[in-house]
Amino acid sequence: MWGTLSDRYANKSVLAVCAPAYILAIVAMIGASQFDTRGLVKLWLVALHIVMGASIAGVTLTSTNIALKLSPKGSATAYVAASAMATAVSAGIAPIVGGLLAEVFAARRFELLARWSSPSGVFALPIHITAWDFYFLIAGGIGLYAIHRLSLVAEHGEIERREMVNQIINETRRTIRNISSVAGLRAATDLPGALLRDARLGIRLRRARAAQAARRPS
């Protein structure tokens, strides 16, 4: 779906939707430490990983395409290699820096209490930021700066973020509609059907070879 949308419109338009979704999912990981019920924590993490998995696919695809488009003529290989190297170095340095700061964040805690008072009672929502929660906030801040830098990139054919969200919803609906139709069910059974046909052909071939071998004079 991301490839179809990036070809139809612009990579930056797709990235403008995928990147914020990915960053919000990272920051939302803080919610796992706010729940007391283990079941809720599991459901929360599963939902976040689904969002992160879907959005990171679009981020990876579109960022690579943008790097290819921005590369100077005749130097695309070196340009993309430099981009991949920067990504790899950042991914390698990040856990090292995180490990060095582990003791710093482990000894610190930030608490925020949101309280709503009304005639019917008082509703309080305590928020505790500890240990790994600080990493998620820092990652969100870096992501916001990256989105700010993305605004400086100009690409032909880009559309507004709201319009791209509508296109994503339409593509998702179309995909679900195809899966629920007869054609979608036929496509879902193509692979098992092909495997069964290959198995039957293999059995017939072995039987034919065995029959030929039996008819040969000894």
C-alpha positions, 0 to 999 in steps of 0.5 A: 500500500505504501508503494502504491501511494508513494508512486501515485503521489509523493514520498514526502506525503506518505512520510508525513503520515508514517513518521508522526504515527511511528513517533507517537507510538514510541512515545505512547510506550510510556503508557505500558508503565502506567497500567497495573493490570498485566493484561492491559499492558499486553494489549497496549503493547500489541496495539503499539507494535502493530502501529509501529510495524505498519508505519516503519514500513512506510518510513523505510520505503519513502526515506530510501526513495527520497534519498535516491531522488535527492542523490546527484546524477551519477552518484546515486550509489555513493549517496544512498550508501552514505545515507545508509551508513549514517543510519547504521552508525546512529543505530549503533551509537544509540544503545551505547549512549542509552547504556551509559545513561541507564544509571542516571535515569534509573535514579530519577523519577518524574510525576505528574498528577492531572486532577479533574474536580466536579460536583459528582466527584474528583477524577485523578490521573497520575503519570509516572515517568521512570527509567525507560520512559525517559528514553521514549520521550527523548526519542519522541523529541528527536523524531519531532526535530526530524519531522521539522527538517523534513519540511525543508525537503521539496518534492513534486506531487506532494499533497496535504497530510489530511488528504493523504490520510483519506487516501490511506483509509480508502486504500485500507477499505479497498484492501479489506473489501478485496479480501472479503470478496470471492476474488479475495478468497480465491487469492487467499487459496492460490498458494495452498491450491498450488501446493496441492496441485504440485503434490498431486503431479509429483505423485503421478510422476513417481507412479509413472516412473515406477510403472515404466521401470516395472515394464522394462525387461530385467 
